[in-house]
């Protein structure tokens, strides 16, 4: 069996309600986890928001949309740059975040932001 990544472990512990990890609104976390494109990003609940990051260690990427609130939810662009939707259910909010992810937004990598330089060929 493959070892759990930091992202996988973080999601698992959050959803299990582990007291040693940051926890947000359970319904929002479950709706986000149900979206395959969000499930591979690093989740970070804080101050009533659930943010998603392309990396697993501080400093965070902070370049992706995120969910604020519980029900109703709002979805904001990176760093509150825009309001993408308001008055949403957690499921609608998670789907709106997915719809606004950059095309190149793949699984989060282990480490701090910015990403390591890619080797040139």
C-alpha positions in Angstrom: 0.0 0.0 0.0 1.3 3.4 -0.9 2.2 5.9 1.8 -0.3 8.7 2.3 0.7 12.1 1.0 0.5 15.2 3.2 -2.6 16.3 1.2 -4.3 12.9 1.6 -3.5 12.8 5.3 -4.7 16.3 5.9 -8.0 15.7 4.2 -8.5 12.4 6.1 -7.7 13.9 9.5 -9.9 16.9 8.9 -12.9 14.8 7.8 -12.4 12.5 10.8 -12.5 15.5 13.1 -9.1 14.9 14.5 -8.5 17.4 17.3 -4.9 17.9 16.3 -5.6 19.4 12.9 -7.3 22.5 11.7 -11.0 21.9 11.2 -13.6 23.9 9.4 -17.3 23.4 8.7 -17.9 19.7 8.2 -20.4 20.2 5.4 -18.1 22.5 3.4 -15.2 20.1 3.8 -17.2 17.1 2.7 -18.5 19.0 -0.4 -15.0 20.1 -1.3 -13.6 16.6 -0.8 -16.3 15.2 -3.1 -14.8 17.2 -6.0 -11.8 15.3 -7.4 -10.0 18.5 -8.5 -10.2 19.9 -5.0 -9.3 16.7 -3.2 -5.8 16.8 -4.7 -5.1 20.3 -3.4 -3.9 21.2 0.1 -7.0 22.3 2.2 -6.5 25.0 4.8 -9.5 26.0 7.0 -9.1 29.3 8.8 -11.3 32.1 9.9 -14.5 30.6 8.5 -12.9 30.0 5.1 -11.6 26.9 3.3 -8.7 27.8 1.1 -7.0 25.5 -1.4 -3.3 25.5 -2.2 -1.0 24.0 -4.8 1.6 23.1 -2.2 1.7 21.4 1.2 3.8 23.7 3.4 3.9 27.4 4.3 4.2 29.8 2.5 1.0 28.9 0.7 0.3 29.5 -3.0 -2.7 31.8 -2.3 -3.6 31.9 -6.0 -6.8 29.8 -6.0 -10.4 30.6 -5.3 -11.8 29.6 -1.9 -15.0 29.1 0.0 -16.1 31.5 2.8 -18.9 30.7 5.3 -20.9 27.5 5.8 -24.5 27.7 4.5 -24.9 30.0 2.8 -21.4 30.1 1.3 -19.6 32.7 -0.7 -16.8 32.0 -3.2 -14.0 34.5 -3.7 -11.1 34.8 -6.1 -7.6 34.5 -4.8 -6.9 36.8 -1.8 -10.5 38.2 -2.0 -9.7 39.7 -5.4 -13.3 39.1 -6.6 -16.7 37.7 -5.6 -17.4 34.7 -7.7 -20.7 33.7 -6.0 -22.8 34.3 -2.9 -25.7 32.6 -1.2 -24.5 29.1 -2.2 -24.8 25.7 -0.7 -21.5 24.0 0.2 -21.9 21.7 -2.9 -22.6 24.7 -5.2 -19.6 26.6 -3.7 -17.2 23.7 -4.2 -18.4 23.3 -7.8 -17.9 27.0 -8.4 -14.3 26.8 -7.0 -13.6 23.9 -9.4 -15.1 25.9 -12.4 -12.7 28.7 -11.6 -9.5 26.7 -11.1 -6.7 27.4 -13.6 -6.4 24.8 -16.2 -2.8 23.9 -15.1 -4.0 23.3 -11.5 -2.8 19.8 -10.8 -2.1 17.9 -7.6 -0.4 19.9 -4.8 3.3 19.2 -4.5 5.2 18.6 -1.2 6.9 21.8 0.0 6.6 25.6 0.2 5.6 28.1 -2.4 6.9 29.0 -5.0 7.4 25.7 -6.7 10.9 24.4 -7.3 12.4 25.2 -10.7 11.7 22.5 -13.3 14.8 21.0 -14.9 15.4 22.2 -18.4 15.8 19.7 -21.2 
